Amino acid sequence: MFSSFSSFSIPFNLPRFLGGDPGVAIDIKSVRVHDIETQHEKRARTLKHLLKLNHATHSIVYHHLQFHNHTPHILGSAYLLGAESEHLNDIYEDESKGLETWKDSPTEVTKDDWRDFLGDRRYQRAYVDFFEDQLVLHGYNWRQVLDEFMFNGKEPLINCLIAGLGHPLIHLGYAYELSSRELVMEALGLATTCYNSLHKYLDDASYTKPSKYSSSSPLEILQAVSADKRFDGLFDHQGADNIDFLFENHEDAVLEHWNAWRLSNPKKQFEESQYAAVAILVATHEPGSKKYDFFLVHLLTSSHAVRILLPFIPAKFHVALVRQWWLLTLAVYIAQVRPAIEIDRVLNFKLNGETWEWVDKHAIEGKWALDAHYVKALRAMKEAAQTWGDENEFYLKAAIKFGQEFDGWGGFGPLDAEAAQHADRN
């Protein structure tokens, strides 16, 4: 929804002090791909038709080009959690109430000038049209279109997938998982229209340099960030508007912590980053508080998208994409005034016989079953448990705790008032 977040990324040629080889794959098993184009059951047909209807009717960004269209995210999540056709239709009806129809762009985009309009959201219609034209030229093989425009070139678009609070990244994850060419075209449209100058953290290798300290643990580094006095008193409020100020005035401090993450075992470090993504959302939630942080949930859902994408994208992007997520995490965590991460809030949470079936049921039948971020968060925690195992029931406890306590979204700043109202509507 909210989209004032800028794009961050990192260089492919990671120095050896980071402990990882950028060409080495993070080898994890892919999730099951649901090819909704070929499946004949009613649920799959309903999802396919609703995604196509949304694609044809509604723009990918709206409300003064600030909010993102989350309809494919919640439809995909609900479907993958077992929602029936009737509920999918209810989701679409609810989501579409606040969306906007497509508006013409100032001009068309062509093969010769497609990079000239990067970051200009007025061109969202033109970009989607352009990529669909390319899809025809590639015989409707959306993977070939991604190979050419997402993964190739001096400054490939994959370097900007965390722009717009990670929505291009999240969208591309659903595109792969549902094998949907409509979602691929939309993801490319989001990657191009959310693109901005902060891609320099990827394209300029000088930003990746030895830090004053190092750790292989994301949570240890976040503890160091929490204790870093350079960030004390920077903001008198939470919200996405803090992020630009942070990078303009405290870039060195942010990059020091970014470069401190040592990926000597990238698969293990990615596992720990998914653990951290859950902790940042659930273990920061103050007892008695009704609202969960709207911006922190994007760190979880974007981490989930990285998990979806790693088995499918070229290996040379694996470590880079994980570190790209890490920069997003640091920026958002600091912008949200570094809430304390109390792991015991999750570990000491008492289950009363609840299982993942409880999670599935509440995600598609509960009070908040029409809230896109609520449903996506529950599914992300369930998938993390399935990917890594859940020996101490950390992921299950986190999901149940979140599911039971959730009563809307908070963490908004004064400039996020419209986003807060939009979240409350859901």
C-alpha positions as CSV (number, residue, x, y, z in Angstrom):
1,M,0.0,0.0,0.0
2,F,2.3,2.8,1.2
3,S,5.1,3.5,-1.2
4,S,7.3,6.4,-0.2
5,F,10.2,4.0,0.5
6,S,13.2,4.2,-1.7
7,S,15.1,1.5,-3.5
8,F,18.2,-0.1,-1.9
9,S,20.6,-2.7,-3.2
10,I,24.2,-4.0,-3.2
11,P,27.1,-4.8,-5.5
12,F,27.3,-8.3,-6.9
13,N,31.1,-8.5,-6.5
14,L,31.1,-8.9,-2.8
15,P,34.5,-8.5,-1.2
16,R,35.9,-11.6,0.6
17,F,35.7,-9.9,4.0
18,L,31.9,-10.5,3.9
19,G,32.7,-14.2,3.9
20,G,30.4,-15.1,1.0
21,D,30.8,-15.9,-2.7
22,P,28.2,-14.0,-4.7
23,G,28.1,-16.7,-7.3
24,V,27.3,-19.5,-4.8
25,A,23.6,-20.5,-4.7
26,I,21.6,-20.5,-1.5
27,D,20.4,-24.0,-2.0
28,I,16.9,-24.4,-0.6
29,K,14.0,-26.4,-2.0
30,S,11.4,-24.5,-4.0
31,V,7.9,-24.1,-2.7
32,R,5.2,-25.9,-4.7
33,V,4.4,-23.9,-7.9
34,H,0.7,-23.6,-8.5
35,D,0.2,-23.1,-12.3
36,I,-3.2,-21.6,-12.1
37,E,-3.3,-21.3,-15.9
38,T,-3.6,-25.0,-16.3
39,Q,-5.3,-26.1,-13.2
40,H,-9.0,-27.0,-13.6
41,E,-10.4,-27.0,-10.0
42,K,-12.9,-24.2,-9.2
43,R,-10.6,-22.5,-6.7
44,A,-7.8,-22.2,-9.2
45,R,-10.1,-21.0,-11.9
46,T,-11.5,-18.4,-9.7
47,L,-8.1,-17.1,-8.7
48,K,-7.0,-17.0,-12.3
49,H,-10.0,-15.0,-13.4
50,L,-9.8,-12.6,-10.5
51,L,-6.1,-11.9,-11.1
52,K,-6.8,-11.3,-14.8
53,L,-9.7,-9.0,-13.9
54,N,-7.6,-7.0,-11.5
55,H,-4.8,-6.8,-14.1
56,A,-7.1,-5.5,-16.8
57,T,-9.0,-3.1,-14.6
58,H,-6.9,-1.7,-11.8
59,S,-3.6,0.2,-11.8
60,I,-0.6,-1.2,-9.8
61,V,-0.2,2.1,-7.9
62,Y,-2.9,4.4,-6.9
63,H,-4.1,7.2,-4.6
64,H,-1.8,10.0,-5.9
65,L,0.6,7.1,-7.0
66,Q,1.4,6.4,-3.3
67,F,-0.3,3.1,-2.6
68,H,0.3,-0.3,-4.1
69,N,-2.3,-2.7,-5.3
70,H,-2.2,-5.6,-2.9
71,T,-5.0,-7.6,-4.4
72,P,-2.8,-10.3,-6.0
73,H,-1.0,-10.7,-2.7
74,I,-4.0,-11.4,-0.5
75,L,-5.7,-13.5,-3.2
76,G,-2.6,-15.6,-3.6
77,S,-2.1,-16.0,0.1
78,A,-5.7,-17.0,0.8
79,Y,-5.7,-19.4,-2.1
80,L,-2.5,-21.1,-0.9
81,L,-3.9,-21.4,2.6
82,G,-7.0,-23.2,1.2
83,A,-9.6,-20.5,0.7
84,E,-12.6,-21.5,-1.3
85,S,-13.9,-19.6,-4.4
86,E,-16.5,-17.7,-2.4
87,H,-13.9,-16.2,-0.1
88,L,-11.7,-15.3,-3.0
89,N,-14.6,-13.4,-4.5
90,D,-15.2,-11.6,-1.2
91,I,-11.5,-10.6,-1.1
92,Y,-11.6,-9.2,-4.6
93,E,-14.8,-7.3,-3.9
94,D,-13.4,-5.7,-0.7
95,E,-10.0,-4.9,-2.2
96,S,-11.3,-3.4,-5.3
97,K,-13.4,-0.8,-3.5
98,G,-10.4,1.5,-3.0
99,L,-8.5,0.8,-6.2
100,E,-8.3,3.0,-9.3
101,T,-8.6,2.1,-13.0
102,W,-5.7,2.6,-15.3
103,K,-4.8,6.0,-16.5
104,D,-2.9,6.8,-19.7
105,S,0.8,7.6,-19.3
106,P,2.3,10.7,-20.8
107,T,3.8,8.7,-23.7
108,E,4.5,5.1,-24.6
109,V,7.7,3.3,-23.6
110,T,9.8,1.7,-26.3
111,K,12.8,-0.7,-26.4
112,D,15.0,2.3,-27.1
113,D,13.9,4.5,-24.2
114,W,12.5,2.2,-21.6
115,R,15.1,3.1,-19.0
116,D,14.5,6.9,-19.5
117,F,11.4,6.9,-17.3
118,L,12.6,4.7,-14.4
119,G,11.1,5.9,-11.2
120,D,8.3,7.9,-12.8
121,R,5.1,6.3,-11.6
122,R,3.0,8.2,-14.2
123,Y,4.4,5.7,-16.7
124,Q,3.0,2.6,-14.9
125,R,0.5,1.9,-17.7
126,A,3.1,2.5,-20.4
127,Y,5.6,0.1,-18.7
128,V,3.1,-2.7,-18.3
129,D,2.0,-2.3,-21.9
130,F,5.7,-2.3,-23.0
131,F,6.5,-5.5,-21.1
132,E,3.3,-7.2,-22.5
133,D,4.5,-6.3,-26.0
134,Q,7.8,-7.9,-25.1
135,L,5.9,-11.0,-23.9
136,V,4.3,-11.4,-27.3
137,L,7.7,-11.1,-29.0
138,H,9.0,-13.8,-26.6
139,G,6.2,-16.2,-27.5
140,Y,4.4,-15.6,-24.2
141,N,7.4,-17.0,-22.3
142,W,7.5,-14.7,-19.3
143,R,10.7,-16.2,-18.0
144,Q,12.5,-14.9,-21.1
145,V,11.1,-11.5,-20.5
146,L,12.4,-11.6,-17.0
147,D,15.8,-12.8,-18.2
148,E,16.1,-9.8,-20.5
149,F,14.8,-7.0,-18.3
150,M,15.0,-8.2,-14.7
151,F,18.4,-10.0,-14.7
152,N,20.4,-8.4,-17.5
153,G,22.2,-5.2,-18.2
154,K,24.7,-3.0,-16.3
155,E,22.0,-2.1,-13.8
156,P,19.5,-4.9,-13.8
157,L,16.1,-4.2,-12.3
158,I,16.5,-6.9,-9.7
159,N,18.7,-4.5,-7.8
160,C,15.7,-2.3,-7.0
161,L,13.2,-4.9,-5.8
162,I,13.1,-3.5,-2.3
163,A,12.0,-0.1,-3.6
164,G,8.5,0.9,-2.6
165,L,8.8,-0.9,0.8
166,G,9.6,-4.1,-1.0
167,H,6.4,-4.4,-3.1
168,P,8.1,-5.2,-6.4
169,L,9.9,-8.0,-4.6
170,I,6.7,-9.3,-3.0
171,H,4.8,-9.1,-6.2
172,L,7.5,-11.1,-8.1
173,G,7.4,-13.8,-5.5
174,Y,3.7,-14.4,-6.1
175,A,4.3,-14.3,-9.8
176,Y,6.7,-17.2,-9.6
177,E,4.6,-19.2,-7.1
178,L,1.4,-18.9,-9.1
179,S,3.2,-19.0,-12.5
180,S,1.2,-16.0,-13.5
181,R,2.4,-13.9,-16.5
182,E,0.0,-11.1,-15.5
183,L,1.7,-10.8,-12.1
184,V,5.2,-11.0,-13.8
185,M,4.2,-8.0,-16.0
186,E,3.0,-6.1,-12.9
187,A,6.1,-6.9,-11.0
188,L,8.2,-5.5,-13.9
189,G,6.0,-2.5,-13.9
190,L,6.5,-2.0,-10.1
191,A,10.3,-2.5,-10.4
192,T,10.5,0.2,-13.1
193,T,8.2,2.7,-11.6
194,C,9.6,2.4,-8.0
195,Y,13.2,2.6,-9.2
196,N,15.2,5.5,-7.9
197,S,18.8,6.8,-7.3
198,L,19.5,4.7,-4.2
199,H,20.4,1.8,-6.5
200,K,23.9,3.2,-6.1
201,Y,24.4,0.9,-3.1
202,L,24.4,-1.9,-5.6
203,D,26.0,-0.3,-8.6
204,D,28.9,1.4,-6.8
205,A,31.1,-1.3,-5.2
206,S,32.7,1.3,-2.9
207,Y,29.7,1.3,-0.6
208,T,30.5,-2.3,0.4
209,K,33.6,-2.1,2.6
210,P,34.9,-3.5,5.9
211,S,32.9,-2.5,9.0
212,K,34.3,-1.7,12.4
213,Y,32.8,-5.0,13.6
214,S,31.2,-8.1,12.2
215,S,28.7,-10.8,13.1
216,S,26.9,-13.6,11.3
217,S,23.7,-12.9,13.3
218,P,21.2,-10.4,12.1
219,L,19.7,-10.2,15.6
220,E,23.1,-9.4,17.2
221,I,23.6,-6.6,14.7
222,L,20.1,-5.2,15.3
223,Q,21.0,-5.2,19.0
224,A,24.0,-3.1,18.1
225,V,21.8,-0.8,16.1
226,S,19.5,-0.4,19.0
227,A,22.4,0.6,21.2
228,D,24.0,2.9,18.7
229,K,23.8,6.4,20.1
230,R,24.3,8.0,16.7
231,F,20.6,7.2,16.1
232,D,19.4,8.6,19.4
233,G,17.0,11.5,19.1
234,L,16.9,11.5,15.3
235,F,13.2,11.2,15.0
236,D,10.3,12.4,17.1
237,H,7.9,10.0,15.3
238,Q,7.8,6.8,13.4
239,G,7.1,6.5,9.7
240,A,8.5,6.1,6.2
241,D,9.3,9.8,5.9
242,N,12.2,9.1,8.2
243,I,14.1,7.0,5.7
244,D,15.2,9.6,3.3
245,F,16.5,11.8,6.1
246,L,18.3,8.8,7.5
247,F,20.3,8.1,4.4
248,E,20.9,11.8,3.6
249,N,22.4,12.5,7.0
250,H,23.5,9.2,8.6
251,E,24.5,7.1,5.6
252,D,27.9,6.0,7.1
253,A,26.3,4.7,10.3
254,V,23.7,2.7,8.4
255,L,26.3,1.2,6.0
256,E,28.5,0.3,8.9
257,H,25.8,-2.0,10.3
258,W,24.9,-3.2,6.8
259,N,28.4,-4.2,6.1
260,A,28.8,-5.8,9.5
261,W,26.7,-8.9,8.5
262,R,29.1,-11.7,7.7
263,L,27.7,-14.3,5.3
264,S,30.3,-17.0,5.7
265,N,27.5,-19.6,5.3
266,P,24.9,-17.9,3.2
267,K,22.2,-20.5,3.6
268,K,22.5,-20.5,7.4
269,Q,22.6,-16.7,7.5
270,F,19.5,-16.6,5.4
271,E,17.7,-18.9,7.8
272,E,18.7,-16.6,10.6
273,S,17.4,-13.6,8.7
274,Q,14.0,-15.3,8.4
275,Y,14.0,-15.9,12.1
276,A,14.9,-12.3,12.6
277,A,12.1,-11.1,10.3
278,V,9.5,-12.8,12.4
279,A,11.1,-11.5,15.6
280,I,11.2,-7.9,14.4
281,L,7.4,-8.0,13.9
282,V,6.2,-10.1,16.8
283,A,8.9,-9.8,19.5
284,T,8.7,-5.9,19.3
285,H,5.0,-5.8,20.0
286,E,4.4,-4.3,23.4
287,P,2.2,-6.3,25.8
288,G,-1.2,-4.8,25.9
289,S,-0.8,-2.9,22.7
290,K,-3.6,-3.5,20.1
291,K,-1.7,-2.4,17.0
292,Y,1.2,-4.2,15.2
293,D,3.7,-2.1,13.2
294,F,2.6,-1.7,9.6
295,F,6.1,-1.0,8.3
296,L,7.8,-3.9,10.2
297,V,5.4,-6.4,8.7
298,H,6.9,-5.6,5.3
299,L,10.3,-6.9,6.5
300,L,8.6,-10.2,7.1
301,T,6.6,-10.4,3.9
302,S,9.6,-9.3,1.8
303,S,11.8,-11.9,3.5
304,H,9.2,-14.5,2.5
305,A,9.4,-13.2,-1.1
306,V,13.2,-13.7,-1.0
307,R,12.6,-17.3,0.2
308,I,10.2,-17.9,-2.7
309,L,12.6,-16.4,-5.3
310,L,15.9,-18.0,-4.4
311,P,15.3,-21.4,-6.0
312,F,14.3,-19.7,-9.2
313,I,16.6,-16.8,-9.9
314,P,20.3,-17.0,-11.1
315,A,22.7,-18.0,-8.4
316,K,24.8,-14.8,-8.9
317,F,21.9,-12.8,-7.4
318,H,21.3,-14.9,-4.3
319,V,23.6,-13.3,-1.8
320,A,23.0,-9.9,-3.3
321,L,19.2,-10.2,-2.9
322,V,19.5,-11.3,0.8
323,R,21.8,-8.4,1.6
324,Q,19.4,-6.1,-0.3
325,W,16.7,-7.2,2.1
326,W,19.1,-6.6,5.0
327,L,19.5,-3.0,4.0
328,L,15.7,-2.6,3.8
329,T,15.5,-4.1,7.3
330,L,18.0,-1.7,8.8
331,A,16.5,1.3,7.3
332,V,12.9,0.5,8.4
333,Y,14.0,-0.6,11.8
334,I,15.8,2.6,12.5
335,A,13.0,4.7,10.9
336,Q,10.6,3.0,13.3
337,V,12.8,4.3,16.2
338,R,14.4,0.9,16.9
339,P,11.8,-0.9,19.1
340,A,13.3,-3.4,21.5
341,I,13.3,-7.0,20.2
342,E,12.3,-9.2,23.1
343,I,12.6,-12.8,21.9
344,D,11.2,-14.1,25.2
345,R,7.8,-12.6,24.3
346,V,7.6,-15.3,21.7
347,L,9.4,-18.1,23.3
348,N,7.5,-17.8,26.5
349,F,4.1,-17.5,24.8
350,K,1.9,-20.4,25.9
351,L,0.1,-22.5,23.3
352,N,-3.2,-24.0,24.3
353,G,-3.3,-26.8,21.7
354,E,-3.3,-24.4,18.7
355,T,-1.7,-25.8,15.5
356,W,-1.1,-24.5,12.1
357,E,-4.6,-25.5,11.3
358,W,-5.7,-22.7,13.7
359,V,-3.5,-20.3,11.7
360,D,-5.0,-21.4,8.3
361,K,-8.6,-21.1,9.7
362,H,-8.1,-17.6,11.1
363,A,-6.3,-16.3,8.0
364,I,-9.2,-17.2,5.8
365,E,-12.2,-17.2,8.2
366,G,-11.3,-14.9,11.0
367,K,-12.0,-11.3,11.8
368,W,-9.1,-10.0,9.8
369,A,-9.4,-12.4,6.8
370,L,-9.8,-9.4,4.5
371,D,-6.7,-7.6,5.7
372,A,-3.9,-8.3,3.1
373,H,-1.0,-7.8,5.4
374,Y,-2.4,-9.9,8.2
375,V,-3.0,-12.8,5.9
376,K,0.4,-12.4,4.3
377,A,2.2,-12.3,7.6
378,L,0.6,-15.5,8.9
379,R,1.4,-17.3,5.7
380,A,5.0,-16.1,5.8
381,M,5.5,-17.5,9.3
382,K,4.0,-20.8,8.3
383,E,6.2,-21.1,5.2
384,A,9.3,-20.3,7.3
385,A,8.4,-23.1,9.7
386,Q,8.0,-25.5,6.7
387,T,11.3,-24.4,5.2
388,W,13.5,-24.6,8.3
389,G,11.6,-26.7,10.7
390,D,10.2,-25.5,14.0
391,E,11.8,-27.5,16.8
392,N,11.1,-25.0,19.5
393,E,7.8,-23.9,18.0
394,F,9.1,-20.4,17.6
395,Y,7.3,-19.8,14.3
396,L,4.1,-21.4,15.5
397,K,4.1,-19.4,18.7
398,A,4.8,-16.2,16.8
399,A,2.0,-16.9,14.4
400,I,-0.6,-17.7,17.1
401,K,0.5,-14.7,19.2
402,F,0.2,-12.4,16.3
403,G,-3.1,-14.0,15.2
404,Q,-4.7,-13.7,18.6
405,E,-3.4,-10.2,19.6
406,F,-3.7,-8.4,16.2
407,D,-6.2,-5.6,16.2
408,G,-5.1,-3.4,13.4
409,W,-2.0,-1.6,12.2
410,G,0.1,1.1,13.9
411,G,3.6,2.6,13.5
412,F,2.4,5.4,11.3
413,G,3.9,8.9,11.4
414,P,2.2,12.2,10.8
415,L,2.8,12.1,7.1
416,D,1.3,8.6,6.9
417,A,-2.2,9.6,8.0
418,E,-3.8,8.5,4.7
419,A,-2.0,5.2,4.8
420,A,-3.3,4.7,8.4
421,Q,-6.8,5.5,7.4
422,H,-6.5,3.0,4.5
423,A,-5.3,0.3,6.8
424,D,-8.1,1.0,9.3
425,R,-10.6,0.7,6.5
426,N,-9.5,-2.9,6.0
